[in-house]
Amino acid sequence: MLIVDSQIHIWAPDTPQRPWVPGLKAQQPHPVTKDRVLAEMAAAGVDRVVLVPPSWEGDRNDLALAAAAAHPDRFAVMGRIAPDRKESRGLVAGWRTQPGMLGMRLTFHNEPQRSWLTDGTVDWLWPAAEAAGIPIMVFSPGRAALFARIAERHPGLKLIIDHAGLDVHMRGAAAFEPLAETCALARFPNVAVKASGLACHSTQAYPFRDVHAPIRQLVDAFGPRRTFWGTDLTRMTCSYRECVTLFTEELPWLGGDGLSQVMGQAIGDWLDWPVDKAA
């Protein structure tokens, strides 16, 4: 079974040319390199990873693209773009001609980006990406409903709701309250969801039984072909292998082709990253 992680960040050492944001060193004292991720993948049995450049580096994609160029069979990229800059409009048509680039990832969890969904800043990008065939991952916790209008107006635009539309900092039952709003988007065939980082919402030890029902809620709503396993590894509170086995060994209702789709085949199809094709 092909196992593809739908999200991992990598970042370089703290240097004057590439300074870390305040507080990052306290959370992650060391850089997260492609070699570190490759070692983690080998230990956990993960075949491929979608690299997502972290928001704190601005709109830089160079590090992730370099990793994909070095290991095109293991890494591909959902890159960042600055929709508030006029020069970005000229980048869309050729976006996927960049070796290793599968699509875009937009974040709307902090200001000023949080306001862009409602003030018109990003409105130009949806039709442009639709016309260019560029899938987009979006992170806007607790505001999944805002994407209903976008999905309806742009049926050819593939949208992926990151981290199931949940606040990554919340734990327990309250963390999953926005899930119904996320699942309501399943009525649009051009919307998929990342079942990523869910173990972090648990208040229990492995196998995190309090997240089993939310996982099933996602899969029941979107189906296995639009539900993508993932981790956001650098904030996981358990081992990488446990992130895998939570899905492959602890969910008896998820098996066969459905499991294969969720664990990797589906995101490969959605992003046009087939097994026999180096991105």
N, C-alpha and C positions, 0 to 999 in steps of 0.2 A: 504494500500500500504506500503510495506517494504521500509524504507528509510535508506540507508547506505552511510555514508560519506567516500569517498575513501582516505582521508588524513587528519589526525590531528597529530601534535607533542605534546608530553608531556615531561616535564623535571623536575628534582628535585631541591631543594633549593641550593643556592650557598654555598658550603662548601670546606674546603681544600682537602677533598677526591674526590670532584666532582665540581671543580671550573668552574664558568661561563667564557665564552670567553669575552674579553674586548668589551664593548659597548652593551652587551645583557641587562644589568640591565637598561640602559637608554631606551631601546625599550620595555622591558617586566620586570618591577620591581619585579614581583612576580613569583614564580614557577607555572607551569601549571600541576596540578595533575590530576589523574584519576577521583577524586571526583569532581573537578571543571568541567571536561568534562562531567561527568554524569549529573550534574545539568544543564549544557547548553543543553545537549541532551534532557532532560525532558522538558525544556522550549520550545525548537524548534520542538519537535516531531520527533526526529531522533532516530532510533532503534538501529543501529550498527555503529561502527567506525573502520576503518582500521588505526591502530596506526603506524606511521612512525617515528622511532627514529631520532632526529635532527642531522644534519651533524656536528654541532659544538661539539657534545659529542664524536666524533671519531666513533668507530665502536661498541658502547655499545648497547645492546638490552635488558639488564636486567630489566629496569624500565617498558618498554612496555610489556615484557613477564610476569612480575608480575601482571600488570593490567589485561592482558588476562587470567591469571590463576585465578584471583579473580572474574572476570566477563566474563566467556567464551561465554556467550550469547550476550554480548555487544561489546567486543573488540577482535580483532585479529591483527597480526603483520606482516608487511613486513620489515624484518630485514636487518641490514647492515652487510656487509662482507668486508674485506680488500683484494682486488684482487692482490695487490702488495706484499703480504706476502705469502711465500711458505707454511706456516702452514695452510692457508685458503683452500688449495686444498683438504685437508683431511676432511673438514667440509661439503662439498657439498652433498655427498651421504646421510647423515643423517640429513640434514637441516630441513626437514619438520617433523622429528620425535620429534622436540622440541614442547611441548604443546603450542598451540596458534600461531605457526609460519605458515604463508601462503606462503611466498616467500621472495624475496630479493628486496632491493631498493638501486640503485647506483646513485651517484651524480657526475656530470662532469662539474660543473659551475665554479669551482675555481681550481687554480693550487695547487699541481701537477696533481690532478685528471682530469683536463680538457684535458691534453695531453694523458691520458691513452687510449682514443678512437682511437688514431692514431699512438701511438708508440709501440703497441703490448702488453702492460701491462695486459689488460683485456681480450685478445683474448682467453685465455684458459678457461675462465669462461663460455662463451656462449655454447660451446658443452657440458661442464660438467653439466650445469643447464638444458640443453635440455634433456640429458640422464636421469637426476634425476627427471624430471617433475616439475621443479621449475620455476614459473613465476617471471619475473623481471620488476620492475618499474624503469624507467630511467629519470633523470632530467638533460637535457643538452640544455638549452634555445638557440633557433636560429640555432640549428645544427641537426635538425630532419633527414636530408638527410643522415647523417652518419649511421643511423640505417637501411637503405634500404639493404645494403650489408649483415648485420647481419641477418635480417629477412629472406632474400632470402637463405642464406647459412644454416640456422637453422630453417626450417619450423615447427619443433616441439617445438620450444621455444616461449612461450608466452611473448611478450613485451608490456609494457604499457608506453605510452609517458606522462610524468607528466606535469600538468598545460598547456596542449595543445601545449607544446614546446615553450612557450612564456617566455619572460623576465619578472619576477614578479615585477620589479621596474618600468616598463614603463606604461604610461597612454595614452588614446586616440587612434586614428586611427593607429598611428605608432606602437603601441603595437601588433597589429594584423597582421602586414606585414608578419611574418613568418608562418602564419596559412596555407597558400597554400602548403608550404613545408611539414608541418605536415600532412595535408589531403592527400598528395600524397602517404603517407605510407599506406593508407587504402586499397590499392590494395593487400596488404599482409594479408591474413586471420588470421595470428598469431600476428597481431599488433592491439592494442586497445589504447584508449586515455582517459585521465582524464580531464573532463571539470570542472576543479577545480580552485578556486580562481579567476574566471573570473570577478566578480564584482569589484575587485581591479583595473582593467584596465579601468574602466569607469571614465568619467569626469562629469557624471551627478548624480543626486540624484536617489534614488530608484523610479521606477523599472529598472533603468540602461538601458534605451532603446538603447544606443549605443553598448551594447554587445549582443543584441538579434540576430542580423544578424550573428555575428561570432559563436554563439551557434548553430544556424541552419546550418551553414556551416559545423561544426563538425559532427552534427548528420546526415546530408545528406551524408557526405562522409563515415563515419564509420558505420552508422546505430545504432539504439538504443541498440543493443546487444553488441556493442563494444565502447560505449560512457558512461563514468562513472561520475555521479555527485559527487562533492566534494567541500571542502572549503579551507583547510589549515587555519583553524579557527583563529589561533593566529595572523595572519596578516590581518584579515578581517576589513574593514572600515565600516561595517554595522552590524546589528544584525544577529545572527545565524538564527533566524526565517526568516529574509528577504532573506538569502542565499537559504533557502528551497523554499519559495514562488516565488522567481524569476523564478524557473523552474515549480513549480506546479500550479501557478496562472497567470503568466504573459506571457506565451508562448502558445497562443491558438492553434497553429499548432502541439503542442506536447501533446498528450493525450492518454488515453486508455492504451493498452499494451506497447506502445512505451515509455510513461512516466514512467510506472512501471519498465521497463527495465533500463532506464537511472538512475532512482532514487535509485536503489538498487538491483533489481533482477539480472541484467547483471553482476555486479561485483561479486556477490555471486557465480554465475555460473562459471565465468572466474577463480576465485581463489579457487574454490571448498570449499566454505563456505556456504552451504545451510542453509535454515531457521531452519530446524529440526536437525541441527548438531552443537554441541558445538565444537569450534575449539580446 
